[in-house]
Amino acid sequence: MTQSQRLTDENLHEAYKIIAGIVKQHGETYLPIFKRVHEEVELLKKQNDLLSIAEQIAGQ
């Protein structure tokens, strides 16, 4: 995967909003896709939290 093809935080959050809108408009048919994107958003939050903790510890 090249640099330009990598999923960014911004891309992920935009996809999250889009799929949420699709689920709202079209119903639970698309819920599995929303679930997958939601899991990725939560994983990203956890990774960012851990990175922040590591940076705080290293700065002490």
N, CA, C and O atoms as a GROMACS GRO file, in nm:
protein
  240
    1MET      N    1   0.085  -0.117   0.000
    1MET     CA    2   0.000   0.000   0.000
    1MET      C    3   0.090   0.124   0.000
    1MET      O    4   0.181   0.135   0.082
    2THR      N    5   0.064   0.215  -0.090
    2THR     CA    6   0.146   0.335  -0.098
    2THR      C    7   0.094   0.441  -0.002
    2THR      O    8  -0.016   0.430   0.052
    3GLN      N    9   0.174   0.544   0.019
    3GLN     CA   10   0.139   0.652   0.110
    3GLN      C   11   0.003   0.712   0.074
    3GLN      O   12  -0.078   0.738   0.163
    4SER      N   13  -0.023   0.735  -0.054
    4SER     CA   14  -0.147   0.799  -0.095
    4SER      C   15  -0.268   0.706  -0.080
    4SER      O   16  -0.382   0.753  -0.080
    5GLN      N   17  -0.246   0.577  -0.066
    5GLN     CA   18  -0.355   0.481  -0.053
    5GLN      C   19  -0.388   0.449   0.093
    5GLN      O   20  -0.487   0.381   0.119
    6ARG      N   21  -0.309   0.496   0.187
    6ARG     CA   22  -0.331   0.465   0.328
    6ARG      C   23  -0.457   0.532   0.378
    6ARG      O   24  -0.490   0.645   0.340
    7LEU      N   25  -0.525   0.463   0.465
    7LEU     CA   26  -0.645   0.516   0.527
    7LEU      C   27  -0.605   0.617   0.634
    7LEU      O   28  -0.531   0.584   0.727
    8THR      N   29  -0.653   0.738   0.622
    8THR     CA   30  -0.623   0.840   0.720
    8THR      C   31  -0.738   0.849   0.822
    8THR      O   32  -0.847   0.799   0.797
    9ASP      N   33  -0.711   0.913   0.934
    9ASP     CA   34  -0.815   0.936   1.034
    9ASP      C   35  -0.933   1.008   0.970
    9ASP      O   36  -1.049   0.973   0.993
   10GLU      N   37  -0.901   1.107   0.891
   10GLU     CA   38  -1.006   1.187   0.826
   10GLU      C   39  -1.090   1.101   0.731
   10GLU      O   40  -1.213   1.112   0.730
   11ASN      N   41  -1.025   1.017   0.652
   11ASN     CA   42  -1.098   0.929   0.561
   11ASN      C   43  -1.191   0.835   0.637
   11ASN      O   44  -1.305   0.814   0.598
   12LEU      N   45  -1.140   0.780   0.746
   12LEU     CA   46  -1.218   0.686   0.825
   12LEU      C   47  -1.340   0.754   0.886
   12LEU      O   48  -1.450   0.699   0.883
   13HIS      N   49  -1.322   0.873   0.940
   13HIS     CA   50  -1.435   0.944   1.001
   13HIS      C   51  -1.537   0.986   0.896
   13HIS      O   52  -1.657   0.985   0.922
   14GLU      N   53  -1.491   1.021   0.779
   14GLU     CA   54  -1.584   1.055   0.670
   14GLU      C   55  -1.664   0.932   0.628
   14GLU      O   56  -1.785   0.940   0.607
   15ALA      N   57  -1.597   0.818   0.615
   15ALA     CA   58  -1.667   0.693   0.581
   15ALA      C   59  -1.768   0.657   0.688
   15ALA      O   60  -1.877   0.609   0.658
   16TYR      N   61  -1.732   0.680   0.814
   16TYR     CA   62  -1.819   0.651   0.928
   16TYR      C   63  -1.948   0.732   0.918
   16TYR      O   64  -2.058   0.678   0.937
   17LYS      N   65  -1.936   0.861   0.888
   17LYS     CA   66  -2.053   0.946   0.872
   17LYS      C   67  -2.139   0.901   0.754
   17LYS      O   68  -2.262   0.896   0.763
   18ILE      N   69  -2.074   0.868   0.645
   18ILE     CA   70  -2.147   0.826   0.524
   18ILE      C   71  -2.225   0.698   0.550
   18ILE      O   72  -2.344   0.691   0.518
   19ILE      N   73  -2.160   0.598   0.606
   19ILE     CA   74  -2.229   0.470   0.629
   19ILE      C   75  -2.339   0.485   0.734
   19ILE      O   76  -2.441   0.418   0.726
   20ALA      N   77  -2.319   0.573   0.832
   20ALA     CA   78  -2.425   0.599   0.930
   20ALA      C   79  -2.547   0.657   0.860
   20ALA      O   80  -2.660   0.619   0.891
   21GLY      N   81  -2.525   0.747   0.767
   21GLY     CA   82  -2.635   0.804   0.690
   21GLY      C   83  -2.705   0.700   0.604
   21GLY      O   84  -2.828   0.703   0.590
   22ILE      N   85  -2.629   0.610   0.548
   22ILE     CA   86  -2.687   0.503   0.466
   22ILE      C   87  -2.773   0.412   0.551
   22ILE      O   88  -2.882   0.373   0.511
   23VAL      N   89  -2.724   0.377   0.670
   23VAL     CA   90  -2.801   0.292   0.761
   23VAL      C   91  -2.930   0.364   0.801
   23VAL      O   92  -3.037   0.303   0.805
   24LYS      N   93  -2.919   0.493   0.831
   24LYS     CA   94  -3.037   0.570   0.870
   24LYS      C   95  -3.140   0.572   0.758
   24LYS      O   96  -3.260   0.559   0.782
   25GLN      N   97  -3.093   0.588   0.636
   25GLN     CA   98  -3.183   0.601   0.521
   25GLN      C   99  -3.237   0.467   0.473
   25GLN      O  100  -3.353   0.458   0.434
   26HIS      N  101  -3.154   0.362   0.476
   26HIS     CA  102  -3.192   0.236   0.413
   26HIS      C  103  -3.214   0.121   0.511
   26HIS      O  104  -3.257   0.013   0.471
   27GLY      N  105  -3.185   0.144   0.638
   27GLY     CA  106  -3.214   0.042   0.739
   27GLY      C  107  -3.100  -0.054   0.765
   27GLY      O  108  -2.987  -0.035   0.722
   28GLU      N  109  -3.136  -0.158   0.838
   28GLU     CA  110  -3.036  -0.249   0.894
   28GLU      C  111  -2.965  -0.338   0.793
   28GLU      O  112  -2.874  -0.412   0.831
   29THR      N  113  -3.004  -0.335   0.669
   29THR     CA  114  -2.934  -0.413   0.567
   29THR      C  115  -2.785  -0.378   0.566
   29THR      O  116  -2.700  -0.464   0.544
   30TYR      N  117  -2.755  -0.252   0.590
   30TYR     CA  118  -2.617  -0.204   0.583
   30TYR      C  119  -2.550  -0.199   0.720
   30TYR      O  120  -2.437  -0.151   0.732
   31LEU      N  121  -2.617  -0.248   0.822
   31LEU     CA  122  -2.562  -0.246   0.956
   31LEU      C  123  -2.430  -0.323   0.970
   31LEU      O  124  -2.342  -0.277   1.044
   32PRO      N  125  -2.411  -0.437   0.904
   32PRO     CA  126  -2.280  -0.505   0.914
   32PRO      C  127  -2.163  -0.418   0.865
   32PRO      O  128  -2.053  -0.425   0.920
   33ILE      N  129  -2.187  -0.338   0.763
   33ILE     CA  130  -2.081  -0.250   0.714
   33ILE      C  131  -2.054  -0.142   0.818
   33ILE      O  132  -1.939  -0.110   0.847
   34PHE      N  133  -2.162  -0.085   0.874
   34PHE     CA  134  -2.146   0.016   0.979
   34PHE      C  135  -2.071  -0.041   1.098
   34PHE      O  136  -1.983   0.024   1.154
   35LYS      N  137  -2.105  -0.165   1.136
   35LYS     CA  138  -2.038  -0.230   1.249
   35LYS      C  139  -1.889  -0.240   1.224
   35LYS      O  140  -1.809  -0.212   1.314
   36ARG      N  141  -1.850  -0.278   1.105
   36ARG     CA  142  -1.708  -0.293   1.071
   36ARG      C  143  -1.635  -0.159   1.077
   36ARG      O  144  -1.524  -0.150   1.130
   37VAL      N  145  -1.698  -0.056   1.023
   37VAL     CA  146  -1.635   0.076   1.026
   37VAL      C  147  -1.629   0.128   1.170
   37VAL      O  148  -1.530   0.188   1.211
   38HIS      N  149  -1.735   0.104   1.246
   38HIS     CA  150  -1.738   0.144   1.387
   38HIS      C  151  -1.624   0.078   1.464
   38HIS      O  152  -1.557   0.143   1.544
   39GLU      N  153  -1.602  -0.049   1.439
   39GLU     CA  154  -1.491  -0.120   1.506
   39GLU      C  155  -1.357  -0.058   1.470
   39GLU      O  156  -1.269  -0.047   1.555
   40GLU      N  157  -1.341  -0.017   1.346
   40GLU     CA  158  -1.216   0.047   1.304
   40GLU      C  159  -1.199   0.182   1.373
   40GLU      O  160  -1.088   0.218   1.414
   41VAL      N  161  -1.308   0.258   1.386
   41VAL     CA  162  -1.302   0.387   1.455
   41VAL      C  163  -1.262   0.367   1.601
   41VAL      O  164  -1.178   0.440   1.653
   42GLU      N  165  -1.322   0.269   1.666
   42GLU     CA  166  -1.289   0.241   1.806
   42GLU      C  167  -1.145   0.196   1.820
   42GLU      O  168  -1.077   0.236   1.915
   43LEU      N  169  -1.096   0.114   1.730
   43LEU     CA  170  -0.957   0.069   1.732
   43LEU      C  171  -0.862   0.188   1.714
   43LEU      O  172  -0.761   0.198   1.783
   44LEU      N  173  -0.896   0.276   1.624
   44LEU     CA  174  -0.814   0.395   1.602
   44LEU      C  175  -0.809   0.481   1.727
   44LEU      O  176  -0.702   0.533   1.763
   45LYS      N  177  -0.922   0.498   1.795
   45LYS     CA  178  -0.925   0.574   1.921
   45LYS      C  179  -0.833   0.511   2.024
   45LYS      O  180  -0.756   0.581   2.090
   46LYS      N  181  -0.840   0.380   2.038
   46LYS     CA  182  -0.756   0.310   2.135
   46LYS      C  183  -0.608   0.326   2.102
   46LYS      O  184  -0.526   0.349   2.190
   47GLN      N  185  -0.575   0.314   1.975
   47GLN     CA  186  -0.435   0.327   1.933
   47GLN      C  187  -0.385   0.469   1.959
   47GLN      O  188  -0.273   0.488   2.005
   48ASN      N  189  -0.468   0.568   1.929
   48ASN     CA  190  -0.430   0.707   1.954
   48ASN      C  191  -0.414   0.734   2.103
   48ASN      O  192  -0.323   0.807   2.143
   49ASP      N  193  -0.501   0.676   2.184
   49ASP     CA  194  -0.489   0.692   2.329
   49ASP      C  195  -0.358   0.631   2.380
   49ASP      O  196  -0.288   0.692   2.461
   50LEU      N  197  -0.325   0.512   2.331
   50LEU     CA  198  -0.201   0.447   2.373
   50LEU      C  199  -0.079   0.526   2.328
   50LEU      O  200   0.019   0.538   2.402
   51LEU      N  201  -0.085   0.580   2.208
   51LEU     CA  202   0.026   0.661   2.159
   51LEU      C  203   0.044   0.784   2.246
   51LEU      O  204   0.157   0.822   2.278
   52SER      N  205  -0.066   0.846   2.284
   52SER     CA  206  -0.060   0.964   2.371
   52SER      C  207  -0.001   0.928   2.507
   52SER      O  208   0.081   1.003   2.560
   53ILE      N  209  -0.042   0.816   2.563
   53ILE     CA  210   0.013   0.771   2.692
   53ILE      C  211   0.163   0.746   2.681
   53ILE      O  212   0.240   0.788   2.768
   54ALA      N  213   0.204   0.678   2.575
   54ALA     CA  214   0.347   0.650   2.556
   54ALA      C  215   0.426   0.779   2.544
   54ALA      O  216   0.536   0.790   2.599
   55GLU      N  217   0.372   0.877   2.472
   55GLU     CA  218   0.442   1.004   2.457
   55GLU      C  219   0.453   1.078   2.591
   55GLU      O  220   0.555   1.140   2.620
   56GLN      N  221   0.346   1.070   2.672
   56GLN     CA  222   0.350   1.134   2.803
   56GLN      C  223   0.454   1.068   2.893
   56GLN      O  224   0.529   1.136   2.963
   57ILE      N  225   0.457   0.937   2.892
   57ILE     CA  226   0.552   0.862   2.975
   57ILE      C  227   0.695   0.891   2.930
   57ILE      O  228   0.784   0.914   3.013
   58ALA      N  229   0.718   0.891   2.801
   58ALA     CA  230   0.852   0.915   2.748
   58ALA      C  231   0.898   1.058   2.778
   58ALA      O  232   1.018   1.084   2.788
   59GLY      N  233   0.803   1.150   2.791
   59GLY     CA  234   0.838   1.289   2.818
   59GLY      C  235   0.868   1.318   2.964
   59GLY      O  236   0.914   1.427   2.998
   60GLN      N  237   0.842   1.221   3.051
   60GLN     CA  238   0.863   1.243   3.194
   60GLN      C  239   1.008   1.232   3.231
   60GLN      O  240   1.044   1.248   3.348
   0.00000   0.00000   0.00000
